[in-house]
Amino acid sequence: MQHDQLQGERRDAAGEGPVTTGRPRPRRLRRLLIGGGLAFVLTAGGGAAAYKFGLFSDIGDPVSFEKAKKPAAASAEAVPSGVSLPTGPKASFIRTSRLPDGTQIAKTTLKGPKSGFTGDVWVWVPKEYDDPRYAKSAFPVLISLPGGRGYPKNYWGTGPGLGLQQAVADGVKTGKSLPFILVMPVINADTKNHFDGSDIPGQPKMGTWMADDVPDFTRANFRTFTSRDGWGFMGSSSGGFGAFKHVLKHPDRFKAVIASGIDIVPDSPLWKGNKKAMDENNPEKLAARLIAAGGPDVYVNFQIGTAESGRDKAEKFMKEYGRGPVHTRLQVIQDGEHNGKSYVRGMREGSLEWISKVMSAPTPDPGVR
């Protein structure tokens, strides 16, 4: 996977990675520009031009996601069974980009209480989250992990250019996707090492960060399901390995994963031959243990492009471990390469619909229109 990380760094530079909407203008400069150009803005076409050139950009502004009217806190009956309202403490978000439908991606810095690691997390919520009909409903969560460096940014969150958020939004419209909350944390502790999404002895606890701190943060800030049926992962390359591993290691917490272009076993040099610790984070060992225990059921969707390697590894895992409680599926992406855009295409072509069928959907309130 060290080779995978180097390749990921090249992909970041080539466009798979961070996609931004432009550097936000300082607020004072925006006020000066707006004030000085007020007459122009009010002329025909001036307003459109002002937005086009970013004079009214709100990138970098504070964001509050919890806009829907909450059930009365004093009434326990107001909260449906299986729904967890935001527990707090409330995080401080800043807007990093917007989608055409008005939804937004925002970033916060999380100090992980359990891992001790501090890193950035990006979040996107679908427009249904603010619909009054769903004010009492939980929403499914898809923790989305990047490949490549995976630090200090998560390329799924640094902009909508790869199309992940739009794929979910479009899938909701066509009935092929649930309206997932996408939570996009960094996956590594620095730019020099990859940590296999694990607690490697003597290293930052990146496994605890992703499997404990990030879900706890999500529950603190959003309406989520109390059941594992509302929790899943997606990831690409080294992030896909982490996503895949977490679902097999914690089947009591997470139900399903879309894992794209991944390795099957841990191989970070930071393990230094610690076989016991590696086995505790080896998907093959974890799958065998889950089969022996008889459950709970987990759902694994591999994605592999025909223009990349790794299909043989995925098919070998499926043949050996795709039985009993371990349900596997392969999404082959025709002409797909080892990059985010190909994997989003695979999600559009079937993987989003597949994972949506095995996870819980939000429930509208029949009394609200």
C-alpha positions as CSV (number, residue, x, y, z in Angstrom):
1,M,0.0,0.0,0.0
2,Q,3.1,2.3,0.2
3,H,3.1,2.1,-3.6
4,D,-0.6,2.9,-3.5
5,Q,0.0,6.0,-1.4
6,L,2.7,7.3,-3.8
7,Q,0.3,6.7,-6.7
8,G,-2.4,8.5,-4.7
9,E,-0.2,11.5,-4.3
10,R,0.2,11.6,-8.0
11,R,-3.5,11.3,-8.5
12,D,-4.1,14.2,-6.1
13,A,-1.9,16.3,-8.2
14,A,-3.5,15.1,-11.4
15,G,-7.0,16.1,-10.3
16,E,-8.5,13.2,-8.4
17,G,-7.7,14.9,-5.2
18,P,-8.6,18.3,-3.7
19,V,-11.1,20.2,-5.8
20,T,-11.8,23.7,-4.6
21,T,-14.2,26.4,-5.6
22,G,-11.6,29.1,-5.5
23,R,-10.0,30.9,-2.6
24,P,-12.5,32.8,-0.5
25,R,-12.1,36.5,-0.5
26,P,-11.5,38.1,2.9
27,R,-14.7,39.5,4.4
28,R,-13.4,43.0,4.6
29,L,-12.4,43.0,1.0
30,R,-15.8,41.6,0.0
31,R,-17.5,44.4,1.8
32,L,-15.3,47.0,0.1
33,L,-15.9,45.5,-3.3
34,I,-19.6,45.2,-2.7
35,G,-19.9,48.8,-1.4
36,G,-17.8,50.3,-4.2
37,G,-19.6,48.3,-6.9
38,L,-23.2,48.9,-5.6
39,A,-24.2,51.0,-8.6
40,F,-22.9,48.4,-11.0
41,V,-24.7,45.6,-9.2
42,L,-28.0,47.4,-9.5
43,T,-27.7,47.9,-13.2
44,A,-29.0,45.4,-15.7
45,G,-26.9,42.2,-15.5
46,G,-24.7,43.6,-12.8
47,G,-26.0,41.3,-10.1
48,A,-25.4,38.2,-12.1
49,A,-21.9,39.4,-12.9
50,A,-21.2,40.1,-9.3
51,Y,-22.1,36.6,-8.3
52,K,-20.1,35.2,-11.2
53,F,-17.0,37.0,-10.0
54,G,-17.4,36.0,-6.4
55,L,-18.3,39.4,-4.9
56,F,-21.0,37.8,-2.9
57,S,-19.3,34.5,-2.1
58,D,-20.1,33.0,1.3
59,I,-17.3,30.5,1.2
60,G,-15.5,30.6,4.6
61,D,-18.6,31.8,6.4
62,P,-20.0,29.9,9.5
63,V,-22.5,27.2,8.8
64,S,-25.3,25.7,10.9
65,F,-26.7,22.4,9.5
66,E,-29.5,21.9,12.1
67,K,-32.1,24.2,10.6
68,A,-35.1,21.9,10.6
69,K,-37.5,22.4,13.5
70,K,-36.7,19.9,16.3
71,P,-39.2,17.9,18.3
72,A,-40.1,19.3,21.7
73,A,-37.2,18.2,23.9
74,A,-39.5,17.9,26.9
75,S,-41.6,15.2,25.3
76,A,-39.9,11.8,25.0
77,E,-42.8,10.7,22.8
78,A,-41.8,13.3,20.2
79,V,-38.7,11.4,19.3
80,P,-39.5,8.3,17.3
81,S,-37.9,5.0,18.3
82,G,-34.5,4.5,16.7
83,V,-33.8,8.2,16.2
84,S,-30.9,9.9,18.0
85,L,-31.2,13.7,18.0
86,P,-27.9,15.7,18.1
87,T,-26.3,15.1,21.5
88,G,-23.7,17.9,21.4
89,P,-21.3,19.4,21.9
90,K,-22.0,21.3,18.7
91,A,-19.1,21.7,16.3
92,S,-18.1,25.0,14.6
93,F,-18.3,24.6,10.8
94,I,-17.2,26.9,8.0
95,R,-18.6,26.6,4.4
96,T,-16.1,25.3,1.8
97,S,-18.4,25.0,-1.2
98,R,-21.9,24.8,-2.5
99,L,-23.8,22.6,-4.9
100,P,-26.2,23.9,-7.5
101,D,-29.2,22.8,-5.3
102,G,-28.0,25.0,-2.5
103,T,-26.6,22.2,-0.3
104,Q,-23.2,22.9,1.1
105,I,-20.0,21.2,2.2
106,A,-18.5,22.5,5.4
107,K,-15.4,21.8,7.4
108,T,-14.6,21.6,11.1
109,T,-11.6,20.5,13.1
110,L,-12.2,17.6,15.4
111,K,-10.1,16.8,18.5
112,G,-10.7,13.1,18.9
113,P,-11.4,12.4,22.6
114,K,-10.7,8.6,22.2
115,S,-7.9,8.6,19.7
116,G,-6.1,11.8,20.9
117,F,-5.7,12.7,17.2
118,T,-6.8,16.1,15.8
119,G,-7.8,16.5,12.2
120,D,-10.2,18.1,9.8
121,V,-13.6,16.6,8.9
122,W,-15.9,17.7,6.0
123,V,-19.6,17.2,6.0
124,W,-22.4,17.4,3.4
125,V,-26.1,16.9,4.2
126,P,-28.8,16.4,1.5
127,K,-31.5,19.0,1.1
128,E,-34.0,16.5,2.6
129,Y,-32.4,17.0,5.9
130,D,-33.9,20.5,6.3
131,D,-37.3,19.4,5.0
132,P,-39.8,19.9,7.8
133,R,-41.3,16.5,6.9
134,Y,-38.1,14.9,8.1
135,A,-37.6,17.0,11.2
136,K,-38.1,14.0,13.5
137,S,-36.3,11.5,11.3
138,A,-32.8,10.1,11.4
139,F,-30.6,10.0,8.3
140,P,-28.2,7.3,7.2
141,V,-24.5,8.2,7.4
142,L,-21.8,7.2,4.8
143,I,-18.4,7.9,6.2
144,S,-16.3,8.6,3.1
145,L,-12.6,8.0,3.0
146,P,-10.1,9.1,0.4
147,G,-7.0,7.4,-1.0
148,G,-3.6,8.9,-1.6
149,R,-2.2,11.0,1.2
150,G,-5.5,11.3,3.0
151,Y,-4.0,14.2,5.0
152,P,-4.4,17.1,5.6
153,K,-7.4,16.9,3.3
154,N,-10.0,14.5,2.2
155,Y,-10.5,14.9,-1.5
156,W,-14.2,13.8,-1.3
157,G,-14.8,16.9,0.9
158,T,-12.6,19.6,-0.5
159,G,-15.0,20.3,-3.3
160,P,-17.8,18.8,-5.3
161,G,-15.8,18.3,-8.5
162,L,-15.5,14.6,-8.2
163,G,-19.3,14.3,-8.1
164,L,-19.9,12.3,-5.0
165,Q,-22.4,14.7,-3.5
166,Q,-24.1,15.2,-6.8
167,A,-24.4,11.5,-7.4
168,V,-26.2,11.1,-4.1
169,A,-28.5,14.1,-4.8
170,D,-29.3,12.8,-8.3
171,G,-29.9,9.3,-6.9
172,V,-32.4,10.6,-4.4
173,K,-34.3,12.2,-7.2
174,T,-34.5,9.0,-9.2
175,G,-35.2,6.8,-6.2
176,K,-31.8,5.0,-6.5
177,S,-30.1,6.4,-3.5
178,L,-30.9,7.2,0.1
179,P,-30.3,10.8,1.2
180,F,-27.0,10.0,2.9
181,I,-25.2,12.4,5.2
182,L,-21.6,12.3,3.9
183,V,-18.9,12.6,6.6
184,M,-15.4,12.9,5.2
185,P,-12.5,12.8,7.7
186,V,-8.8,12.7,7.0
187,I,-7.4,9.2,7.3
188,N,-3.7,9.6,7.9
189,A,-1.8,11.5,10.6
190,D,0.8,13.0,8.3
191,T,1.8,13.1,4.6
192,K,4.7,10.7,5.0
193,N,3.1,7.5,6.3
194,H,0.0,5.5,5.8
195,F,-1.6,3.9,8.8
196,D,-3.9,1.2,7.3
197,G,-6.9,3.0,9.0
198,S,-5.7,1.2,12.2
199,D,-4.3,1.6,15.7
200,I,-0.7,0.6,14.9
201,P,1.2,0.2,18.2
202,G,3.2,3.3,19.0
203,Q,1.5,5.3,16.3
204,P,-1.5,7.8,16.2
205,K,-4.7,5.8,16.7
206,M,-6.2,6.3,13.2
207,G,-8.5,3.3,13.6
208,T,-10.0,4.7,16.8
209,W,-10.3,8.1,15.0
210,M,-12.4,6.7,12.2
211,A,-14.4,4.0,14.0
212,D,-15.1,5.9,17.3
213,D,-14.4,9.6,17.2
214,V,-15.9,10.4,13.8
215,P,-19.2,8.5,14.5
216,D,-19.4,10.2,17.9
217,F,-18.9,13.6,16.3
218,T,-21.6,12.8,13.8
219,R,-24.0,11.8,16.5
220,A,-23.2,15.0,18.4
221,N,-24.2,17.2,15.4
222,F,-26.8,15.4,13.3
223,R,-30.0,13.3,13.6
224,T,-28.8,9.7,13.2
225,F,-30.0,6.2,13.6
226,T,-29.3,4.4,16.8
227,S,-29.0,1.1,14.9
228,R,-26.1,0.1,12.8
229,D,-28.5,-0.1,9.9
230,G,-28.0,3.6,9.4
231,W,-24.2,3.5,9.4
232,G,-21.9,2.6,6.5
233,F,-18.6,3.5,4.8
234,M,-17.3,4.2,1.4
235,G,-13.7,4.7,0.3
236,S,-11.2,4.5,-2.5
237,S,-7.8,3.0,-2.6
238,S,-6.1,3.1,0.8
239,G,-9.3,4.7,2.2
240,G,-11.3,1.9,0.7
241,F,-9.2,-0.6,2.6
242,G,-9.9,1.3,5.8
243,A,-13.6,1.4,5.1
244,F,-13.7,-2.3,4.2
245,K,-11.8,-3.2,7.4
246,H,-13.9,-1.1,9.7
247,V,-17.2,-2.8,8.6
248,L,-15.7,-6.3,9.2
249,K,-14.0,-5.3,12.5
250,H,-17.1,-3.5,13.9
251,P,-20.1,-5.3,12.5
252,D,-22.1,-4.3,15.5
253,R,-21.7,-0.6,14.5
254,F,-21.5,-0.6,10.7
255,K,-23.5,-2.5,8.2
256,A,-22.2,-1.9,4.7
257,V,-19.4,-0.6,2.6
258,I,-18.5,0.5,-0.9
259,A,-14.8,-0.3,-1.2
260,S,-13.1,0.9,-4.4
261,G,-9.7,-0.1,-5.9
262,I,-8.5,-1.6,-2.6
263,D,-5.8,-3.9,-1.2
264,I,-7.1,-6.8,0.9
265,V,-4.6,-7.1,3.7
266,P,-2.7,-4.5,5.8
267,D,0.8,-3.7,4.6
268,S,2.0,-0.5,6.2
269,P,5.7,-0.6,7.1
270,L,4.8,0.9,10.4
271,W,3.5,-2.5,11.6
272,K,7.2,-3.6,11.7
273,G,6.2,-7.2,11.6
274,N,3.7,-7.1,14.5
275,K,1.7,-10.0,13.3
276,K,-0.8,-10.1,16.2
277,A,-1.8,-6.4,15.7
278,M,-1.9,-6.9,11.9
279,D,-4.2,-9.9,12.2
280,E,-6.6,-7.8,14.3
281,N,-6.9,-5.5,11.3
282,N,-6.7,-8.0,8.5
283,P,-10.0,-8.2,6.6
284,E,-9.4,-11.9,5.8
285,K,-9.0,-12.8,9.4
286,L,-11.9,-10.6,10.4
287,A,-14.2,-12.1,7.8
288,A,-13.3,-15.7,8.9
289,R,-14.0,-14.7,12.5
290,L,-17.4,-13.2,11.5
291,I,-18.3,-16.3,9.5
292,A,-17.4,-18.6,12.5
293,A,-19.5,-16.4,14.8
294,G,-22.5,-16.6,12.4
295,G,-23.0,-12.8,12.1
296,P,-24.1,-10.2,12.2
297,D,-24.6,-9.8,8.5
298,V,-22.4,-7.2,6.7
299,Y,-22.5,-6.1,3.1
300,V,-19.4,-5.5,1.0
301,N,-19.5,-3.9,-2.5
302,F,-16.2,-3.9,-4.3
303,Q,-15.7,-1.5,-7.2
304,I,-12.9,-2.2,-9.7
305,G,-12.3,-0.5,-13.1
306,T,-11.3,-2.5,-16.1
307,A,-8.3,-0.2,-16.6
308,E,-6.8,-0.9,-13.2
309,S,-5.4,-3.9,-11.4
310,G,-6.8,-5.6,-8.3
311,R,-9.9,-7.4,-9.6
312,D,-8.3,-10.8,-9.0
313,K,-7.8,-9.9,-5.3
314,A,-11.4,-8.8,-4.8
315,E,-12.7,-11.9,-6.6
316,K,-10.4,-14.2,-4.5
317,F,-11.8,-12.6,-1.3
318,M,-15.4,-13.0,-2.5
319,K,-14.8,-16.7,-3.4
320,E,-13.2,-17.5,0.0
321,Y,-15.2,-15.3,2.4
322,G,-18.3,-14.2,0.6
323,R,-20.6,-16.6,2.4
324,G,-22.7,-16.8,5.5
325,P,-23.0,-13.3,7.1
326,V,-20.5,-11.8,4.7
327,H,-22.4,-10.7,1.6
328,T,-20.2,-9.5,-1.3
329,R,-20.8,-7.9,-4.6
330,L,-18.5,-6.6,-7.4
331,Q,-19.3,-3.5,-9.5
332,V,-17.1,-3.6,-12.6
333,I,-16.6,-0.1,-14.1
334,Q,-16.0,-0.3,-17.8
335,D,-12.8,1.6,-18.8
336,G,-12.7,2.8,-15.1
337,E,-9.3,3.9,-13.8
338,H,-7.9,4.1,-10.3
339,N,-9.4,7.5,-9.5
340,G,-12.4,9.1,-7.8
341,K,-14.3,10.0,-10.9
342,S,-14.4,6.4,-12.1
343,Y,-15.5,5.3,-8.7
344,V,-18.3,7.8,-8.5
345,R,-19.4,6.6,-11.9
346,G,-19.5,3.1,-10.5
347,M,-21.7,4.3,-7.6
348,R,-24.1,5.9,-10.1
349,E,-24.2,2.7,-12.2
350,G,-25.2,0.4,-9.3
351,S,-23.3,0.7,-6.0
352,L,-25.4,3.5,-4.5
353,E,-28.6,1.7,-5.3
354,W,-27.2,-1.5,-3.8
355,I,-26.1,0.0,-0.5
356,S,-29.3,2.0,-0.3
357,K,-31.3,-1.3,-0.2
358,V,-29.5,-2.6,2.8
359,M,-29.4,0.6,4.9
360,S,-32.2,2.4,6.8
361,A,-34.1,5.3,5.1
362,P,-35.4,8.4,6.7
363,T,-39.1,8.5,7.4
364,P,-41.3,11.5,6.6
365,D,-43.8,12.7,9.1
366,P,-47.3,12.0,7.6
367,G,-48.7,14.9,9.6
368,V,-46.4,17.5,7.9
369,R,-46.7,18.7,4.4
